[in-house]
């Protein structure tokens, strides 16, 4: 994510704007649509790091509450992280659950979420909001320490040929490039090929690296880097 504005994503085949408009007022939709994309983007990024099986991730509810805020609807107060989670569940986009563990007398409750497999299979792409719509800048993160802080500082020295990386991703999808075997349930899939979901994951990883090394911003678009010329498939 950029330190200036977040790069958000939209799921292919799902129009969050239409879903929101079917349930809420136009004003609510216009003001809060970005929060739904922000929530889903958070999960998409966490999927690259999770050690949980089957795509489940642990949500940092405290940080999400701070980023998304709260509001009131029909006289009732609510936290957006809770409303978004419930809406996405009802729209059959998201699954969520809680785990409770006890260690040395301390009870810990974790909030888990997962974008449904059939939704991820359609892939996702960057969400570019209306040019007149400005995303709020995230709070500065000063929590990185130790070796991770040193790695973060060294990122500014990296250079990335984003266009070549994205072209490779597109070509891999076109030719259905074979990738590393992976356990799927109790079976080892030894014939994994690049599909729409894997392609989207790779694109997101390239985007994240661009954002981490702080390539120039595109004026007015709220993107963290120029959009390279694409070849190959551009619709998913």
Secondary structure, 3 states (H helix, E strand, C coil): CCCCCCCCEEECCCCHHHHHHCCCCHHHHHHHHHHHHHHHHHHHHHCCCCCCHHHCEEECHHHHHHHHCEEEECCEEEEHHHHHHHHHHHCCCEEEEEEEEEECCEEEEEEEEEECHHHHCCCEEECCCCCCCCCCCCCCCCCCCHHHHHHHHHHHHCCCCHHHHHHHHHHHHHHCCECCCEEECCEEECCCECCHHHHHHHHHHHHHHHHHCCCCCECCCCECCCCCCCCCCCCC
